[in-house]
Amino acid sequence: MKKQNNISKIIYFVMSVSVLMGFNLYTSAYLSAISQDPIFFLPGVKLNYMENTGAAFSILQNYKILLIIFAILAIIGILYYLIKNIKELSMMTILVISLFISGVGCNLYERIEFGYVRDYFELTFINFPVFNISDIFINISVVVIMFVLFRKNYAKK
């Protein structure tokens, strides 16, 4: 039964990453197309297409190869962790890992395909960099992972 459970978790992971990446890439293409001319999307959020050749907060502008290497190493590291610990991981943890892999993977795809990442969400109520769905996926997954690690460390004390 344990081996079957691990196979189920791997299938769940592959399906989650596939659905999340498909949603992300489709939505990114659509939002990038309609946001060529800035428009208000929601209160406080404007669709404003930008091409980002850097990473978060536009750091490492024009370091495409370095950012590609970082993304590949991050994906390999997370996949290694997933495979090594699959038995102990909950389905929720696998979903959070899928969210991270999807965000990094879609930004990696765009960086390789276009030479930049397509950003389009601009917060109008604060001075904040324009971002995309991949950035949302990455940030949500990192916050959840940090929360879980903090909770585990706090419970040990």
C-alpha contacts under 8 A as a table, 3 or more apart, distances in Angstrom:
res1	aa1	res2	aa2	distance
1	M	4	Q	5.11
1	M	5	N	6.16
2	K	5	N	4.99
2	K	6	N	6.29
2	K	87	K	7.83
3	K	6	N	5.10
3	K	7	I	6.28
4	Q	7	I	5.04
4	Q	8	S	6.17
5	N	8	S	5.02
5	N	9	K	6.25
6	N	9	K	5.02
6	N	10	I	6.23
6	N	86	I	6.46
6	N	87	K	6.21
7	I	10	I	5.06
7	I	11	I	6.15
8	S	11	I	5.10
8	S	12	Y	6.03
9	K	12	Y	4.94
9	K	13	F	6.08
9	K	86	I	7.34
9	K	91	M	6.96
9	K	94	I	7.63
10	I	13	F	4.98
10	I	14	V	6.17
10	I	86	I	7.99
11	I	14	V	5.16
11	I	15	M	6.04
12	Y	15	M	5.20
12	Y	16	S	5.93
12	Y	91	M	7.95
12	Y	94	I	7.96
13	F	16	S	5.09
13	F	17	V	6.11
13	F	94	I	6.18
13	F	95	L	6.86
13	F	98	S	6.20
14	V	17	V	5.27
14	V	18	S	6.07
15	M	18	S	5.02
15	M	19	V	6.08
16	S	19	V	5.27
16	S	20	L	5.98
16	S	95	L	6.74
16	S	98	S	6.04
16	S	99	L	7.96
17	V	20	L	5.16
17	V	21	M	5.84
17	V	98	S	5.07
17	V	99	L	6.98
17	V	101	I	7.00
17	V	102	S	5.64
18	S	21	M	5.28
18	S	22	G	5.94
18	S	102	S	7.95
19	V	22	G	5.11
19	V	23	F	6.04
20	L	23	F	5.16
20	L	24	N	5.95
20	L	98	S	7.76
20	L	99	L	6.97
20	L	102	S	6.08
21	M	24	N	4.91
21	M	25	L	5.93
21	M	102	S	5.18
21	M	103	G	7.48
21	M	105	G	7.63
21	M	106	C	6.41
22	G	25	L	5.34
22	G	26	Y	6.00
23	F	26	Y	5.34
23	F	27	T	5.90
24	N	27	T	5.28
24	N	28	S	5.85
24	N	102	S	7.91
24	N	103	G	7.94
24	N	106	C	7.18
24	N	133	I	6.28
24	N	134	S	6.81
25	L	28	S	5.04
25	L	29	A	6.12
25	L	106	C	6.66
26	Y	29	A	5.27
26	Y	30	Y	6.23
27	T	30	Y	5.03
27	T	31	L	5.92
28	S	31	L	5.24
28	S	32	S	5.84
28	S	118	R	7.31
28	S	132	N	7.32
28	S	133	I	7.06
29	A	32	S	5.21
29	A	33	A	6.17
30	Y	33	A	5.20
30	Y	34	I	6.41
31	L	34	I	5.26
31	L	35	S	5.86
31	L	47	L	7.52
31	L	120	Y	6.97
32	S	35	S	5.27
32	S	36	Q	6.57
32	S	49	Y	5.75
32	S	118	R	6.81
32	S	119	D	7.48
32	S	120	Y	6.32
33	A	36	Q	6.08
34	I	37	D	7.32
35	S	38	P	5.41
35	S	39	I	6.54
35	S	47	L	5.20
35	S	48	N	5.26
35	S	49	Y	5.22
35	S	120	Y	6.78
36	Q	48	N	6.59
36	Q	49	Y	5.31
37	D	48	N	6.72
37	D	49	Y	7.46
38	P	46	K	6.58
38	P	47	L	5.38
38	P	48	N	4.43
38	P	49	Y	7.08
39	I	46	K	5.56
39	I	47	L	5.27
39	I	48	N	6.80
40	F	43	P	7.25
40	F	44	G	7.81
40	F	45	V	6.11
40	F	46	K	4.17
40	F	47	L	5.99
41	F	45	V	5.61
41	F	46	K	5.12
41	F	47	L	5.87
42	L	45	V	5.02
42	L	46	K	6.85
44	G	123	L	5.71
44	G	124	T	4.99
44	G	125	F	5.58
45	V	121	F	6.55
45	V	122	E	5.59
45	V	123	L	4.69
45	V	124	T	5.76
45	V	125	F	7.97
46	K	120	Y	7.92
46	K	121	F	6.00
46	K	122	E	5.05
46	K	123	L	6.35
46	K	124	T	6.69
47	L	120	Y	5.20
47	L	121	F	5.08
47	L	122	E	6.12
48	N	119	D	7.71
48	N	120	Y	4.75
48	N	121	F	6.20
48	N	122	E	6.21
48	N	130	V	7.65
49	Y	118	R	7.02
49	Y	119	D	5.81
49	Y	120	Y	4.34
49	Y	121	F	7.70
50	M	118	R	6.08
50	M	119	D	5.14
50	M	120	Y	6.06
50	M	130	V	7.33
51	E	116	Y	5.85
51	E	117	V	5.81
51	E	118	R	5.05
51	E	119	D	6.17
52	N	55	A	7.40
52	N	58	S	6.70
52	N	61	Q	7.64
52	N	116	Y	5.32
52	N	117	V	5.09
52	N	118	R	6.36
52	N	119	D	6.72
53	T	58	S	7.39
53	T	60	L	7.93
53	T	61	Q	5.22
53	T	62	N	5.25
53	T	63	Y	7.41
53	T	64	K	6.85
53	T	111	R	7.67
53	T	115	G	6.88
53	T	116	Y	4.49
53	T	117	V	6.35
54	G	57	F	7.86
54	G	58	S	4.71
54	G	59	I	5.33
54	G	60	L	4.90
54	G	61	Q	3.85
54	G	62	N	5.96
54	G	63	Y	6.73
54	G	64	K	7.35
54	G	67	L	7.71
54	G	116	Y	7.49
54	G	117	V	7.95
55	A	58	S	5.13
55	A	59	I	5.24
55	A	60	L	6.11
55	A	61	Q	7.08
55	A	67	L	7.26
56	A	59	I	6.04
56	A	135	D	7.97
57	F	129	P	5.75
58	S	61	Q	6.01
58	S	129	P	7.70
60	L	63	Y	5.55
60	L	67	L	7.91
61	Q	64	K	7.82
63	Y	66	L	5.46
63	Y	67	L	6.20
64	K	67	L	5.20
64	K	68	I	6.11
64	K	111	R	7.09
64	K	115	G	7.05
64	K	116	Y	7.80
65	I	68	I	5.04
65	I	69	I	6.18
66	L	69	I	5.09
66	L	70	F	6.19
67	L	70	F	5.02
67	L	71	A	6.13
68	I	71	A	5.15
68	I	72	I	6.18
68	I	108	L	6.20
68	I	111	R	7.30
68	I	112	I	7.56
69	I	72	I	5.15
69	I	73	L	6.08
70	F	73	L	5.15
70	F	74	A	6.06
71	A	74	A	5.06
71	A	75	I	6.19
71	A	104	V	6.23
71	A	105	G	7.43
71	A	108	L	6.35
72	I	75	I	5.15
72	I	76	I	6.10
72	I	108	L	7.89
73	L	76	I	5.06
73	L	77	G	5.96
74	A	77	G	5.11
74	A	78	I	6.14
74	A	104	V	8.00
75	I	78	I	5.21
75	I	79	L	6.01
75	I	101	I	6.20
75	I	104	V	7.35
75	I	105	G	7.58
76	I	79	L	5.11
76	I	80	Y	6.01
77	G	80	Y	5.10
77	G	81	Y	6.26
78	I	81	Y	5.02
78	I	82	L	6.08
78	I	97	I	7.46
78	I	101	I	7.71
79	L	82	L	4.93
79	L	83	I	6.10
80	Y	83	I	5.27
80	Y	84	K	6.01
81	Y	84	K	5.18
81	Y	85	N	5.99
82	L	85	N	5.34
82	L	86	I	5.41
82	L	89	L	7.91
82	L	94	I	7.81
82	L	97	I	8.00
83	I	86	I	5.30
85	N	88	E	5.65
85	N	89	L	6.31
86	I	89	L	5.27
89	L	93	T	6.01
89	L	94	I	6.60
90	S	93	T	5.16
90	S	94	I	6.32
91	M	94	I	4.96
91	M	95	L	6.16
92	M	95	L	4.98
92	M	96	V	6.30
93	T	96	V	5.04
93	T	97	I	6.20
94	I	97	I	5.01
94	I	98	S	6.04
95	L	98	S	4.87
95	L	99	L	6.17
96	V	99	L	5.00
96	V	100	F	6.38
96	V	141	S	5.31
96	V	144	V	7.43
96	V	145	I	7.67
97	I	100	F	5.09
97	I	101	I	6.14
97	I	141	S	6.93
98	S	101	I	5.10
98	S	102	S	5.92
99	L	102	S	5.14
99	L	103	G	6.20
99	L	137	F	5.47
99	L	138	I	6.75
99	L	141	S	6.12
100	F	103	G	5.23
100	F	104	V	6.17
100	F	137	F	6.02
100	F	138	I	4.88
100	F	141	S	5.52
100	F	142	V	7.44
101	I	104	V	5.25
101	I	105	G	5.63
101	I	138	I	7.95
102	S	105	G	4.98
102	S	106	C	5.92
102	S	134	S	7.12
102	S	137	F	7.30
103	G	106	C	5.37
103	G	107	N	6.28
103	G	133	I	7.38
103	G	134	S	3.92
103	G	135	D	6.30
103	G	136	I	7.63
103	G	137	F	5.18
103	G	138	I	5.27
104	V	107	N	5.28
104	V	108	L	6.00
104	V	134	S	6.70
104	V	138	I	6.79
105	G	108	L	4.94
105	G	109	Y	6.04
106	C	109	Y	4.95
106	C	110	E	6.20
106	C	134	S	6.37
107	N	110	E	5.18
107	N	111	R	6.06
107	N	117	V	5.96
107	N	134	S	6.31
108	L	111	R	5.07
108	L	112	I	6.19
109	Y	112	I	5.25
109	Y	113	E	5.89
110	E	113	E	4.97
110	E	114	F	5.49
110	E	115	G	6.87
110	E	116	Y	6.20
110	E	117	V	5.34
110	E	118	R	7.27
111	R	114	F	5.59
111	R	115	G	4.56
111	R	116	Y	4.51
111	R	117	V	5.43
112	I	115	G	5.53
112	I	116	Y	7.57
113	E	116	Y	7.99
114	F	117	V	7.36
118	R	132	N	6.98
119	D	130	V	5.85
119	D	131	F	4.71
119	D	132	N	4.74
120	Y	130	V	6.03
120	Y	131	F	5.87
120	Y	132	N	5.78
121	F	130	V	5.35
121	F	131	F	5.21
121	F	132	N	5.93
122	E	128	F	7.36
122	E	129	P	6.94
122	E	130	V	4.66
122	E	131	F	6.78
123	L	126	I	6.04
123	L	127	N	7.28
123	L	128	F	6.43
123	L	129	P	7.96
123	L	130	V	7.30
124	T	127	N	7.23
131	F	135	D	6.20
131	F	136	I	7.83
132	N	135	D	5.35
132	N	136	I	6.60
133	I	136	I	4.95
133	I	137	F	6.23
134	S	137	F	5.03
134	S	138	I	6.15
135	D	138	I	5.10
135	D	139	N	6.04
136	I	139	N	5.21
136	I	140	I	6.02
137	F	140	I	5.34
137	F	141	S	6.14
138	I	141	S	5.30
138	I	142	V	6.11
139	N	142	V	5.13
139	N	143	V	6.07
140	I	143	V	5.23
140	I	144	V	6.17
141	S	144	V	5.15
141	S	145	I	6.07
142	V	145	I	5.08
142	V	146	M	6.04
143	V	146	M	5.11
143	V	147	F	6.07
144	V	147	F	5.01
144	V	148	V	6.14
145	I	148	V	5.13
145	I	149	L	6.13
146	M	149	L	5.12
146	M	150	F	5.98
147	F	150	F	5.09
147	F	151	R	6.03
148	V	151	R	5.06
148	V	152	K	6.13
149	L	152	K	5.09
149	L	153	N	6.13
150	F	153	N	5.17
150	F	154	Y	5.96
151	R	154	Y	5.02
151	R	155	A	6.01
152	K	155	A	5.11
152	K	156	K	6.37
153	N	156	K	5.23
153	N	157	K	6.81
154	Y	157	K	5.45
